[in-house]
Amino acid sequence: MERVSPWLRAVNTVLTPAIAGRRKKIDRLLDRAVREAEHRTGSTAHGEDAFIDDMRALLAGYADIPDLTLTGWVAVQQEVTDRLENRLRIRKLHALNPEIADEPISRPIVVTGVPRTGTTMLQRLLAVPADHRAPLMYELMHADLDTADHLRRAERATDFLGKAIPTFGAVYDMHPQKPDADVWVLPHGIAHLVRAQPPGYVQWILERDYTPDYRYLKQTLQVLQHGRPRRRWVLRAPAHLWNLNALVKAFPDAQILWTHRDPAVALASLCSMTETATAMNTAEIDPHEIGRTWLGLFATGLDRARAARARMPAYAVVDVPYRDLTDRARERMPQLFDHLGAPWGSTEADALDAALAARPTQHRYDLARYGLSEGEVDQALGDYKRAFRALL
């Protein structure tokens, strides 16, 4: 199956050799990104050494990918620049408007779970009530007190992705004006590994402290909330599962919804999604490496999440089986909304009907393609499966 457009493959084939030398000039590239971010925001990067050093780790990881394509290298440079710009803008807005720091982010609903377990659908459904609010993709990418001017930038990015990988829309519904994942703000974590698997980056993200990242996420939400009606935030990211301790430090009164699905099915689906996204960024893809990487990450994330949950009060986490979002959704979703103190009426019911009708049907995946068997998944994730068997 062709995962990228023929024109993109041709461009990468012809032009990728030209970037071979540039990939080693990490410091020069990062300095340029900092200067560009400072120019766009009219702010200075002074005091952001830790954030910049972490961006250097991401760039260096991509530079070490043997078969990195031109589009993969250009995309990660642009992402680093955009993330630096967003960081400087958020800091500048807090400095100019100190009252922003007093904005309460009260009782946010946080949807998480390993990838491909229905988190997107659940977040968007929970964002429907009038007194709820989920951050939109373009707001997360370019947070500001007035985000209208930034919408076109997000639209251009998603338009390019749709043309470069026409099949991606069948795997993930990405739209600038729809609720999306907090990883557009969180600078590091597993989300980067969907698009490429930089050598050394996996271990690096597993060892770092995410407390500052979640403090930054809160500051971003405070900017988006400032001067607007205060509503209950509905956040979402599978990546939160790996970092629940840091999340609850920033949002101690969060109501966490943990989605569950047969991990073998979720893993196969994620590996297929990763293979599709990676095709734009690397010339050669090893499906077995993708399978090994994600199986290890699943095991680590689930272990960490269960350990973090054991230290939380029982009411802080609500389990949501995947089937409650599919064949049992019309029965279970009103019950979940009631549990959360959220309204359920005709508007919410209509939104659920639309979500169920829009579920993609053409995404096909096979665990064996990624060098894995259900027995290996059971062995690696057996403790989780035994603990949550009734929900899978």
C-alpha positions as a Python dict, from the first residue, in 0.01 Angstrom:
ca = {
    (1, 'M'): (0, 0, 0),
    (2, 'E'): (131, 346, -95),
    (3, 'R'): (136, 543, 230),
    (4, 'V'): (265, 873, 86),
    (5, 'S'): (183, 1062, -232),
    (6, 'P'): (400, 983, -536),
    (7, 'W'): (504, 1349, -568),
    (8, 'L'): (634, 1351, -212),
    (9, 'R'): (829, 1031, -266),
    (10, 'A'): (986, 1184, -577),
    (11, 'V'): (1080, 1505, -393),
    (12, 'N'): (1242, 1311, -111),
    (13, 'T'): (1428, 1083, -351),
    (14, 'V'): (1580, 1374, -543),
    (15, 'L'): (1646, 1626, -265),
    (16, 'T'): (1716, 1424, 52),
    (17, 'P'): (2090, 1380, -26),
    (18, 'A'): (2128, 1758, -7),
    (19, 'I'): (2058, 1765, 369),
    (20, 'A'): (2323, 1510, 468),
    (21, 'G'): (2574, 1769, 588),
    (22, 'R'): (2322, 2004, 743),
    (23, 'R'): (2190, 1738, 979),
    (24, 'K'): (2508, 1763, 1187),
    (25, 'K'): (2482, 2139, 1242),
    (26, 'I'): (2235, 2111, 1529),
    (27, 'D'): (2353, 2412, 1729),
    (28, 'R'): (2344, 2641, 1425),
    (29, 'L'): (1995, 2524, 1333),
    (30, 'L'): (1870, 2569, 1687),
    (31, 'D'): (2020, 2917, 1714),
    (32, 'R'): (1834, 3010, 1396),
    (33, 'A'): (1510, 2868, 1534),
    (34, 'V'): (1553, 3071, 1853),
    (35, 'R'): (1616, 3390, 1657),
    (36, 'E'): (1310, 3330, 1442),
    (37, 'A'): (1092, 3262, 1747),
    (38, 'E'): (1221, 3577, 1915),
    (39, 'H'): (1148, 3781, 1602),
    (40, 'R'): (792, 3648, 1572),
    (41, 'T'): (707, 3716, 1937),
    (42, 'G'): (914, 4025, 2010),
    (43, 'S'): (1039, 3842, 2317),
    (44, 'T'): (1371, 3700, 2429),
    (45, 'A'): (1468, 3341, 2498),
    (46, 'H'): (1675, 3445, 2800),
    (47, 'G'): (1607, 3203, 3084),
    (48, 'E'): (1480, 2927, 2856),
    (49, 'D'): (1802, 2726, 2847),
    (50, 'A'): (1640, 2404, 2971),
    (51, 'F'): (1360, 2422, 2714),
    (52, 'I'): (1608, 2494, 2435),
    (53, 'D'): (1838, 2211, 2542),
    (54, 'D'): (1545, 1971, 2531),
    (55, 'M'): (1464, 2088, 2178),
    (56, 'R'): (1828, 2017, 2094),
    (57, 'A'): (1777, 1658, 2209),
    (58, 'L'): (1481, 1622, 1971),
    (59, 'L'): (1672, 1768, 1676),
    (60, 'A'): (1975, 1551, 1750),
    (61, 'G'): (1755, 1243, 1764),
    (62, 'Y'): (1612, 1316, 1421),
    (63, 'A'): (1958, 1394, 1282),
    (64, 'D'): (2067, 1043, 1384),
    (65, 'I'): (1791, 869, 1187),
    (66, 'P'): (1983, 694, 906),
    (67, 'D'): (1713, 724, 639),
    (68, 'L'): (1564, 1061, 737),
    (69, 'T'): (1396, 1232, 442),
    (70, 'L'): (1404, 1595, 341),
    (71, 'T'): (1043, 1643, 452),
    (72, 'G'): (1115, 1475, 785),
    (73, 'W'): (1408, 1705, 853),
    (74, 'V'): (1230, 2022, 742),
    (75, 'A'): (920, 1928, 945),
    (76, 'V'): (1106, 1876, 1271),
    (77, 'Q'): (1295, 2205, 1228),
    (78, 'Q'): (967, 2388, 1172),
    (79, 'E'): (812, 2216, 1472),
    (80, 'V'): (1099, 2318, 1696),
    (81, 'T'): (1066, 2679, 1578),
    (82, 'D'): (690, 2678, 1634),
    (83, 'R'): (724, 2528, 1980),
    (84, 'L'): (985, 2786, 2077),
    (85, 'E'): (760, 3062, 1947),
    (86, 'N'): (464, 2932, 2145),
    (87, 'R'): (680, 2906, 2458),
    (88, 'L'): (807, 3262, 2429),
    (89, 'R'): (460, 3397, 2355),
    (90, 'I'): (307, 3227, 2660),
    (91, 'R'): (583, 3359, 2884),
    (92, 'K'): (549, 3711, 2742),
    (93, 'L'): (171, 3716, 2789),
    (94, 'H'): (205, 3605, 3151),
    (95, 'A'): (465, 3877, 3210),
    (96, 'L'): (253, 4151, 3051),
    (97, 'N'): (-68, 4031, 3219),
    (98, 'P'): (24, 3895, 3565),
    (99, 'E'): (-345, 3830, 3640),
    (100, 'I'): (-338, 3542, 3391),
    (101, 'A'): (-155, 3335, 3652),
    (102, 'D'): (-462, 3367, 3877),
    (103, 'E'): (-692, 3200, 3623),
    (104, 'P'): (-823, 2884, 3792),
    (105, 'I'): (-815, 2562, 3591),
    (106, 'S'): (-1071, 2388, 3807),
    (107, 'R'): (-1165, 2020, 3801),
    (108, 'P'): (-1049, 1955, 3444),
    (109, 'I'): (-1160, 1631, 3283),
    (110, 'V'): (-852, 1453, 3148),
    (111, 'V'): (-902, 1174, 2895),
    (112, 'T'): (-615, 928, 2860),
    (113, 'G'): (-533, 566, 2787),
    (114, 'V'): (-290, 392, 2557),
    (115, 'P'): (-325, 519, 2198),
    (116, 'R'): (-607, 391, 1978),
    (117, 'T'): (-852, 335, 2262),
    (118, 'G'): (-1115, 596, 2174),
    (119, 'T'): (-970, 899, 2353),
    (120, 'T'): (-1036, 1136, 2061),
    (121, 'M'): (-1403, 1047, 2036),
    (122, 'L'): (-1450, 1069, 2413),
    (123, 'Q'): (-1288, 1411, 2442),
    (124, 'R'): (-1491, 1557, 2157),
    (125, 'L'): (-1814, 1418, 2298),
    (126, 'L'): (-1737, 1558, 2644),
    (127, 'A'): (-1665, 1898, 2487),
    (128, 'V'): (-2024, 1929, 2360),
    (129, 'P'): (-2201, 2063, 2674),
    (130, 'A'): (-2213, 2442, 2685),
    (131, 'D'): (-2029, 2462, 3016),
    (132, 'H'): (-1740, 2243, 2891),
    (133, 'R'): (-1452, 2346, 2672),
    (134, 'A'): (-1178, 2151, 2496),
    (135, 'P'): (-876, 2326, 2344),
    (136, 'L'): (-884, 2326, 1965),
    (137, 'M'): (-586, 2208, 1766),
    (138, 'Y'): (-490, 2552, 1637),
    (139, 'E'): (-523, 2703, 1985),
    (140, 'L'): (-278, 2449, 2122),
    (141, 'M'): (-33, 2496, 1835),
    (142, 'H'): (-36, 2877, 1858),
    (143, 'A'): (-184, 2979, 2192),
    (144, 'D'): (-260, 3349, 2232),
    (145, 'L'): (-515, 3585, 2384),
    (146, 'D'): (-648, 3622, 2029),
    (147, 'T'): (-583, 3307, 1825),
    (148, 'A'): (-777, 3408, 1512),
    (149, 'D'): (-465, 3513, 1319),
    (150, 'H'): (-302, 3177, 1391),
    (151, 'L'): (-576, 2963, 1240),
    (152, 'R'): (-440, 2992, 887),
    (153, 'R'): (-102, 2857, 994),
    (154, 'A'): (-260, 2545, 1140),
    (155, 'E'): (-477, 2505, 831),
    (156, 'R'): (-171, 2514, 604),
    (157, 'A'): (2, 2248, 814),
    (158, 'T'): (-293, 2009, 810),
    (159, 'D'): (-357, 2075, 441),
    (160, 'F'): (1, 1976, 358),
    (161, 'L'): (-27, 1660, 567),
    (162, 'G'): (-348, 1563, 388),
    (163, 'K'): (-181, 1603, 49),
    (164, 'A'): (139, 1427, 156),
    (165, 'I'): (-33, 1131, 324),
    (166, 'P'): (-383, 1097, 175),
    (167, 'T'): (-452, 783, 379),
    (168, 'F'): (-383, 947, 715),
    (169, 'G'): (-734, 1084, 747),
    (170, 'A'): (-865, 728, 766),
    (171, 'V'): (-643, 670, 1068),
    (172, 'Y'): (-674, 995, 1261),
    (173, 'D'): (-916, 1287, 1230),
    (174, 'M'): (-700, 1598, 1248),
    (175, 'H'): (-869, 1934, 1201),
    (176, 'P'): (-749, 2278, 1318),
    (177, 'Q'): (-1089, 2372, 1460),
    (178, 'K'): (-1160, 2046, 1643),
    (179, 'P'): (-1049, 1952, 1995),
    (180, 'D'): (-711, 1785, 1990),
    (181, 'A'): (-439, 1642, 2211),
    (182, 'D'): (-235, 1836, 2465),
    (183, 'V'): (85, 1710, 2301),
    (184, 'W'): (69, 2015, 2075),
    (185, 'V'): (178, 2200, 2391),
    (186, 'L'): (368, 1933, 2583),
    (187, 'P'): (711, 1952, 2417),
    (188, 'H'): (822, 1590, 2454),
    (189, 'G'): (688, 1239, 2494),
    (190, 'I'): (556, 941, 2302),
    (191, 'A'): (369, 1150, 2044),
    (192, 'H'): (692, 1219, 1857),
    (193, 'L'): (746, 847, 1811),
    (194, 'V'): (437, 811, 1593),
    (195, 'R'): (617, 1000, 1316),
    (196, 'A'): (968, 858, 1354),
    (197, 'Q'): (1178, 660, 1598),
    (198, 'P'): (1489, 872, 1665),
    (199, 'P'): (1778, 666, 1812),
    (200, 'G'): (1822, 737, 2181),
    (201, 'Y'): (1511, 952, 2208),
    (202, 'V'): (1293, 675, 2352),
    (203, 'Q'): (1515, 627, 2656),
    (204, 'W'): (1559, 1002, 2690),
    (205, 'I'): (1188, 1073, 2715),
    (206, 'L'): (1138, 793, 2965),
    (207, 'E'): (1403, 934, 3199),
    (208, 'R'): (1311, 1305, 3202),
    (209, 'D'): (1103, 1492, 3461),
    (210, 'Y'): (774, 1612, 3308),
    (211, 'T'): (674, 1839, 3595),
    (212, 'P'): (779, 2160, 3412),
    (213, 'D'): (594, 2045, 3099),
    (214, 'Y'): (264, 2017, 3283),
    (215, 'R'): (319, 2350, 3455),
    (216, 'Y'): (362, 2495, 3106),
    (217, 'L'): (42, 2323, 2990),
    (218, 'K'): (-145, 2489, 3276),
    (219, 'Q'): (2, 2829, 3186),
    (220, 'T'): (-114, 2777, 2827),
    (221, 'L'): (-469, 2695, 2937),
    (222, 'Q'): (-470, 3005, 3156),
    (223, 'V'): (-387, 3216, 2849),
    (224, 'L'): (-663, 3051, 2646),
    (225, 'Q'): (-910, 3107, 2930),
    (226, 'H'): (-818, 3467, 3012),
    (227, 'G'): (-1091, 3714, 2914),
    (228, 'R'): (-1327, 3436, 2812),
    (229, 'P'): (-1611, 3262, 3000),
    (230, 'R'): (-1477, 3007, 3246),
    (231, 'R'): (-1585, 2658, 3154),
    (232, 'R'): (-1471, 2315, 3258),
    (233, 'W'): (-1174, 2207, 3051),
    (234, 'V'): (-1177, 1870, 2874),
    (235, 'L'): (-817, 1770, 2805),
    (236, 'R'): (-684, 1469, 2624),
    (237, 'A'): (-364, 1285, 2542),
    (238, 'P'): (-266, 919, 2556),
    (239, 'A'): (78, 1052, 2657),
    (240, 'H'): (-66, 1153, 2996),
    (241, 'L'): (-78, 785, 3090),
    (242, 'W'): (302, 777, 3106),
    (243, 'N'): (315, 1087, 3328),
    (244, 'L'): (19, 1081, 3567),
    (245, 'N'): (233, 1189, 3862),
    (246, 'A'): (337, 1509, 3684),
    (247, 'L'): (-18, 1569, 3562),
    (248, 'V'): (-175, 1558, 3907),
    (249, 'K'): (91, 1793, 4045),
    (250, 'A'): (-27, 2056, 3798),
    (251, 'F'): (-398, 1964, 3817),
    (252, 'P'): (-456, 1809, 4162),
    (253, 'D'): (-836, 1809, 4127),
    (254, 'A'): (-841, 1655, 3778),
    (255, 'Q'): (-1100, 1390, 3696),
    (256, 'I'): (-909, 1133, 3493),
    (257, 'L'): (-1091, 909, 3245),
    (258, 'W'): (-883, 603, 3154),
    (259, 'T'): (-997, 428, 2837),
    (260, 'H'): (-934, 52, 2798),
    (261, 'R'): (-922, -175, 2493),
    (262, 'D'): (-770, -513, 2414),
    (263, 'P'): (-402, -407, 2408),
    (264, 'A'): (-319, -640, 2118),
    (265, 'V'): (-577, -464, 1900),
    (266, 'A'): (-476, -116, 2017),
    (267, 'L'): (-110, -197, 1960),
    (268, 'A'): (-168, -326, 1607),
    (269, 'S'): (-371, -15, 1523),
    (270, 'L'): (-102, 217, 1660),
    (271, 'C'): (175, 35, 1474),
    (272, 'S'): (-19, 80, 1150),
    (273, 'M'): (-72, 449, 1225),
    (274, 'T'): (299, 486, 1303),
    (275, 'E'): (400, 315, 979),
    (276, 'T'): (177, 553, 783),
    (277, 'A'): (307, 868, 955),
    (278, 'T'): (669, 753, 945),
    (279, 'A'): (655, 706, 569),
    (280, 'M'): (678, 1084, 524),
    (281, 'N'): (985, 1113, 744),
    (282, 'T'): (1203, 811, 668),
    (283, 'A'): (1290, 642, 340),
    (284, 'E'): (1307, 296, 494),
    (285, 'I'): (1068, 153, 753),
    (286, 'D'): (1121, -152, 971),
    (287, 'P'): (774, -268, 1084),
    (288, 'H'): (928, -507, 1336),
    (289, 'E'): (1119, -222, 1499),
    (290, 'I'): (795, -26, 1524),
    (291, 'G'): (631, -323, 1694),
    (292, 'R'): (914, -374, 1944),
    (293, 'T'): (928, -5, 2028),
    (294, 'W'): (559, 32, 2097),
    (295, 'L'): (525, -295, 2287),
    (296, 'G'): (799, -179, 2524),
    (297, 'L'): (638, 162, 2559),
    (298, 'F'): (298, 11, 2629),
    (299, 'A'): (447, -203, 2905),
    (300, 'T'): (626, 94, 3061),
    (301, 'G'): (330, 330, 3035),
    (302, 'L'): (80, 86, 3182),
    (303, 'D'): (311, -2, 3471),
    (304, 'R'): (372, 364, 3549),
    (305, 'A'): (5, 452, 3527),
    (306, 'R'): (-100, 170, 3760),
    (307, 'A'): (165, 271, 4013),
    (308, 'A'): (57, 635, 3998),
    (309, 'R'): (-309, 541, 4028),
    (310, 'A'): (-240, 340, 4343),
    (311, 'R'): (-135, 665, 4511),
    (312, 'M'): (-450, 854, 4408),
    (313, 'P'): (-792, 854, 4574),
    (314, 'A'): (-1025, 603, 4412),
    (315, 'Y'): (-1261, 872, 4282),
    (316, 'A'): (-985, 1044, 4083),
    (317, 'V'): (-988, 786, 3801),
    (318, 'V'): (-1287, 653, 3607),
    (319, 'D'): (-1238, 351, 3381),
    (320, 'V'): (-1403, 366, 3038),
    (321, 'P'): (-1408, 43, 2834),
    (322, 'Y'): (-1372, 85, 2459),
    (323, 'R'): (-1702, -94, 2404),
    (324, 'D'): (-1870, 187, 2602),
    (325, 'L'): (-1769, 408, 2312),
    (326, 'T'): (-1891, 168, 2044),
    (327, 'D'): (-2166, -92, 2074),
    (328, 'R'): (-2278, 17, 2424),
    (329, 'A'): (-2228, 390, 2377),
    (330, 'R'): (-2594, 496, 2374),
    (331, 'E'): (-2646, 323, 2707),
    (332, 'R'): (-2320, 407, 2883),
    (333, 'M'): (-2240, 761, 2773),
    (334, 'P'): (-2540, 918, 2949),
    (335, 'Q'): (-2434, 731, 3264),
    (336, 'L'): (-2078, 862, 3235),
    (337, 'F'): (-2197, 1218, 3184),
    (338, 'D'): (-2418, 1187, 3491),
    (339, 'H'): (-2124, 1058, 3694),
    (340, 'L'): (-1920, 1362, 3588),
    (341, 'G'): (-2202, 1603, 3668),
    (342, 'A'): (-2236, 1691, 3301),
    (343, 'P'): (-2569, 1742, 3122),
    (344, 'W'): (-2701, 1488, 2875),
    (345, 'G'): (-2971, 1599, 2637),
    (346, 'S'): (-3064, 1596, 2271),
    (347, 'T'): (-2754, 1794, 2171),
    (348, 'E'): (-2521, 1542, 2335),
    (349, 'A'): (-2722, 1247, 2200),
    (350, 'D'): (-2705, 1389, 1847),
    (351, 'A'): (-2330, 1440, 1882),
    (352, 'L'): (-2291, 1076, 1987),
    (353, 'D'): (-2494, 957, 1688),
    (354, 'A'): (-2275, 1164, 1456),
    (355, 'A'): (-1956, 1032, 1615),
    (356, 'L'): (-2068, 672, 1581),
    (357, 'A'): (-2166, 726, 1217),
    (358, 'A'): (-1831, 889, 1139),
    (359, 'R'): (-1613, 614, 1280),
    (360, 'P'): (-1360, 511, 1011),
    (361, 'T'): (-1405, 162, 870),
    (362, 'Q'): (-1122, 138, 617),
    (363, 'H'): (-829, 124, 860),
    (364, 'R'): (-690, -232, 855),
    (365, 'Y'): (-402, -363, 1064),
    (366, 'D'): (-232, -690, 1146),
    (367, 'L'): (-19, -748, 1456),
    (368, 'A'): (196, -1007, 1274),
    (369, 'R'): (318, -743, 1027),
    (370, 'Y'): (498, -579, 1318),
    (371, 'G'): (670, -899, 1429),
    (372, 'L'): (439, -958, 1725),
    (373, 'S'): (196, -1225, 1832),
    (374, 'E'): (-89, -1208, 2080),
    (375, 'G'): (112, -1441, 2303),
    (376, 'E'): (402, -1193, 2317),
    (377, 'V'): (164, -910, 2395),
    (378, 'D'): (2, -1118, 2670),
    (379, 'Q'): (343, -1194, 2817),
    (380, 'A'): (453, -831, 2818),
    (381, 'L'): (122, -685, 2937),
    (382, 'G'): (-15, -976, 3138),
    (383, 'D'): (-34, -791, 3469),
    (384, 'Y'): (-240, -514, 3313),
    (385, 'K'): (-469, -759, 3133),
    (386, 'R'): (-533, -956, 3452),
    (387, 'A'): (-604, -640, 3653),
    (388, 'F'): (-845, -494, 3395),
    (389, 'R'): (-978, -809, 3228),
    (390, 'A'): (-1341, -712, 3282),
    (391, 'L'): (-1289, -386, 3093),
    (392, 'L'): (-1114, -523, 2785),
}
